[in-house]
Amino acid sequence: MKLEIEITEEQLKSGIERNIRTIIAKYSIDGAKLIEKRLKELYNKAVDDTINEIIHSEGDLKELVNTQIKKKIDKKLNQLLK
C-alpha cells in the first residue's frame, strides 16, 4: 500500500501560522495570569515592607510618646509643688 499526500507551500505556511496564532493566544492568556500573580506578589511585599517599617520605627514612636508624657508629668509636678 502506498499513500501519497501533496501539500502546497501555501497550505504548509497556513498551518504554521495557525499554530503560531494559537501559541500566541495561549501565551497572552497565561501572560495576563502571570502579570496578575506577579502584581499580587509585589503588592504583598510592599504591604509587608510598610508594616515592618512601622514596627521597626515603633521604638522611636514609643520614645517620643514617653518623652511627651514625661514632660507633661514634670509640668504638672512643678505646678503642684509651687
C-alpha positions in Angstrom: 0.0 0.0 0.0 1.3 3.4 -0.9 0.0 6.6 0.5 0.9 10.0 -1.0 -0.1 13.3 0.3 0.5 16.5 -1.5 0.8 19.7 0.5 1.4 23.0 -1.1 3.7 25.6 0.3 0.7 27.8 1.0 -1.0 25.1 3.0 2.1 24.5 5.0 2.5 28.2 5.8 -1.1 28.5 6.7 -0.8 25.5 9.1 2.3 27.0 10.7 0.7 30.5 11.0 -2.4 28.9 12.7 -0.2 27.1 15.2 1.7 30.3 15.9 -1.5 32.3 16.5 -2.7 29.6 18.9 0.5 29.7 20.8 0.5 33.5 21.0 -3.2 33.5 22.1 -2.4 30.9 24.9 0.7 32.9 25.9 -1.4 36.1 26.1 -3.9 34.5 28.4 -1.2 32.9 30.5 0.8 36.1 30.4 -2.2 38.0 31.9 -2.4 35.5 34.7 1.3 35.7 35.3 1.2 39.5 35.4 -1.7 39.4 37.9 0.1 36.9 40.0 3.3 39.0 40.0 1.4 42.2 40.8 -0.1 40.4 43.8 3.3 39.3 45.0 4.7 42.8 44.6 1.7 44.4 46.4 2.0 41.9 49.3 5.7 42.6 49.6 5.1 46.4 49.6 2.5 46.0 52.3 4.9 43.7 54.3 7.7 46.2 53.9 5.5 49.1 55.1 4.3 47.1 58.1 7.9 46.2 59.0 9.0 49.8 58.7 6.2 50.9 61.1 7.1 48.1 63.5 10.8 49.0 63.5 10.1 52.7 63.9 7.8 51.9 66.7 10.7 52.2 69.1 11.2 55.8 68.0 7.5 56.4 68.4 7.4 54.9 71.9 10.4 57.1 72.8 8.6 60.2 71.5 5.4 59.3 73.4 7.3 58.6 76.6 9.2 61.9 76.3 5.9 63.8 75.8 4.3 62.1 78.8 7.3 62.8 80.9 7.2 66.5 80.0 3.5 66.7 80.9 4.1 64.9 84.2 7.0 67.2 85.1 5.0 70.2 84.2 2.1 69.0 86.4 4.5 68.2 89.3 6.1 71.6 89.0 2.7 73.3 89.1 1.7 71.2 92.2 5.0 71.9 94.0 4.7 75.7 93.5 
